[in-house]
Amino acid sequence: MLIRRETLQAVRPATTTDDTRYFLAGIQILPSGACVATDGHVLIKASEPYPLENADFPTVPGMPADTTEPSAPILIASDVAEKLIKATAKRTPIEVLKTIQVMTNGDGSSYAVATDLAVPIVVKLTPDPVRTFPTFERVIPDSDRPTVTIVLGVPVLETLIKSAKAIGATSIRFTLPTEAKCQSKAQGVINTAITATYKSADVEVFAVAMPMVI
């Protein structure tokens, strides 16, 4: 599969740099091509409604010939994702050179490839049993819940704004279920998740802000 660099850039702001929470320092790539990252406070999921064709990616030396499209989630460390992003072509009309190819093979390993046609980079992604990405689906609110527009604190907004800028989005829409209540009026603790959506021509992002003190 091919992942636009903007898609990886959109979720990287939600990865953590806390060494004690290294299992949150990666980006999970789903078989659908969507990318997910969370630091435990904000979850960002980015997908591409119009993905590019994998067959259009150039052949890169060092890439095994027997690789196939991933059928299970793949975890890429944040620093590896940054390395791959930097290896894509920066100024080119060829859209496929702005993507990272992610493939898997029969030995349980996966590969991520980026190239500007001058210096290709091939990274072998060996599964790490210790670095396990959390089950993020359980924190995503039901899609059919009633919602209202709300305002978030600056630290959460900063993370979402960095992600939105990465894909060239010009606005962010926030929603909160109408039945949401504060656990304490004095502390203003929200006891339910808040969602945010934003998009550009090529990337659509769905984010979740965890319960927080305001």
C-alpha positions in Angstrom: 0.0 0.0 0.0 1.0 3.6 -0.5 0.8 6.2 2.4 1.0 9.9 1.6 3.7 11.6 3.6 1.0 14.1 4.7 -1.0 11.3 6.3 2.0 10.3 8.4 2.7 13.9 9.2 -0.9 14.4 10.3 -0.7 11.7 13.0 2.9 12.2 14.3 2.0 15.1 16.6 0.0 12.6 18.7 3.0 10.3 19.3 4.7 10.6 22.7 8.4 11.2 23.4 8.0 9.9 27.0 10.5 7.0 27.4 8.3 5.4 30.0 5.4 5.1 27.5 7.4 3.9 24.5 4.5 1.8 23.3 2.8 5.1 22.3 5.9 6.3 20.4 4.7 4.7 17.1 2.2 5.0 14.3 -0.1 2.1 13.6 -0.9 1.6 9.9 -4.1 -0.3 9.4 -4.7 -2.7 6.5 -7.1 0.0 5.1 -4.2 2.4 4.8 -5.4 4.6 7.7 -2.8 5.7 10.2 -3.4 6.1 13.9 -1.3 7.6 16.7 -2.1 8.5 20.4 -0.1 10.0 23.3 -2.8 8.9 25.8 -4.5 12.3 25.7 -5.2 12.9 22.0 -5.8 10.2 19.4 -5.5 11.1 15.7 -6.5 8.9 12.8 -5.9 9.9 9.3 -7.1 8.2 6.1 -7.0 8.8 2.4 -10.3 8.7 0.5 -8.4 8.6 -2.8 -5.3 6.4 -2.2 -2.7 6.1 -4.9 -2.2 2.8 -6.7 0.6 0.6 -5.3 1.6 -0.7 -8.7 2.7 2.9 -9.7 5.5 2.9 -7.0 9.0 2.5 -8.6 11.0 -0.6 -8.0 13.5 -0.1 -5.3 16.7 -2.1 -4.7 16.7 -4.0 -1.5 12.9 -4.6 -1.4 12.0 -8.3 -1.4 10.2 -9.4 -4.5 7.6 -11.6 -2.6 6.0 -8.8 -0.6 2.2 -8.3 -0.5 -0.3 -5.8 0.8 -0.5 -5.8 4.6 -3.4 -7.9 6.1 -2.8 -6.9 9.7 -1.8 -3.6 11.4 1.8 -2.5 11.2 3.6 -0.3 13.8 6.2 2.2 12.6 8.2 4.1 15.2 7.8 7.8 15.1 11.5 8.5 14.4 11.4 5.9 11.5 8.4 7.6 10.1 10.2 10.9 10.1 13.2 9.4 8.3 10.9 8.0 5.6 9.1 11.3 5.2 12.4 13.1 4.7 13.3 10.6 2.0 10.3 11.4 -0.2 10.7 13.8 -3.1 10.0 17.3 -1.9 9.4 19.2 -5.2 8.0 16.9 -7.9 4.8 16.8 -9.9 4.9 13.0 -9.5 2.5 12.2 -6.7 3.7 8.7 -6.1 7.2 10.0 -5.1 5.5 11.8 -2.2 4.4 8.5 -0.7 5.8 5.8 1.5 5.2 2.2 0.4 4.4 -0.3 3.2 4.4 -4.0 2.4 4.7 -7.3 4.2 6.1 -10.8 3.5 5.7 -14.4 4.7 8.2 -14.3 7.6 6.2 -11.9 9.7 8.3 -8.8 8.8 7.1 -5.7 7.0 9.0 -3.1 4.9 8.6 0.6 4.5 10.2 2.3 1.4 10.6 5.8 0.3 12.6 7.2 -2.6 13.2 10.4 -4.5 14.6 8.3 -7.4 18.1 9.3 -6.3 18.5 7.8 -2.8 16.0 5.1 -1.8 15.5 4.0 1.8 14.2 0.6 2.7 13.4 -0.1 6.4 12.6 -3.6 7.7 9.9 -3.4 10.3 10.3 -6.4 12.7 7.3 -6.9 15.1 8.2 -6.0 18.7 6.2 -8.0 21.2 6.9 -5.4 23.9 5.8 -2.4 21.8 2.1 -3.1 21.6 -0.2 -0.4 20.3 -3.3 0.1 22.4 -6.8 -0.9 21.3 -7.8 2.6 20.2 -11.3 1.7 18.9 -12.6 1.6 22.5 -12.1 5.4 23.0 -13.9 6.4 19.8 -17.4 7.6 20.6 -20.4 6.2 18.7 -20.9 7.9 15.4 -24.7 8.3 15.8 -24.6 10.2 19.1 -26.1 13.7 19.4 -23.5 16.4 19.4 -22.9 20.1 20.2 -20.0 22.4 19.3 -17.5 23.0 22.1 -14.2 24.8 22.8 -10.9 23.0 23.8 -7.9 24.1 25.8 -4.8 25.5 24.1 -2.5 22.4 24.6 -5.0 20.1 22.9 -5.6 22.6 20.2 -1.9 22.9 19.5 -1.6 19.2 18.8 -4.6 19.2 16.5 -3.4 22.4 14.7 0.0 20.9 14.0 -1.7 17.9 12.4 -4.1 20.0 10.4 -1.3 22.2 9.1 0.6 19.1 8.0 -2.2 18.3 5.5 -3.0 21.9 4.6 -6.4 21.9 6.3 -7.9 25.4 6.9 -10.5 24.6 9.6 -11.2 22.1 12.4 -14.7 21.1 13.5 -15.2 20.0 17.2 -18.2 18.0 18.5 -19.4 16.9 22.0 -22.3 14.7 22.8 -25.3 16.7 24.1 -25.6 14.5 27.1 -22.1 15.3 28.3 -21.8 16.6 31.9 -19.0 17.8 34.2 -18.1 15.5 37.1 -17.4 18.6 39.2 -18.6 22.1 38.4 -15.7 23.6 40.4 -13.1 21.6 38.5 -14.9 21.5 35.2 -13.9 17.9 34.5 -15.4 16.6 31.2 -16.2 12.9 31.5 -16.6 12.1 27.8 -14.4 12.3 24.7 -14.5 15.1 22.2 -14.0 14.6 18.5 -12.5 16.7 15.8 -12.5 16.4 12.0 -10.6 18.2 9.3 -9.5 17.5 5.8 -7.6 18.7 2.7 -8.1 17.6 -0.9 -6.2 14.3 -0.3 -6.4 13.5 3.5 -9.3 13.2 5.9 -8.5 13.2 9.7 -10.6 12.1 12.7 -9.2 13.0 16.1 -10.3 12.3 19.7 -9.5 14.6 22.7 -9.6 12.5 25.9 -11.4 13.7 29.1 -9.5 16.7 30.5 -9.6 19.5 33.1 -10.7 22.9 31.7 
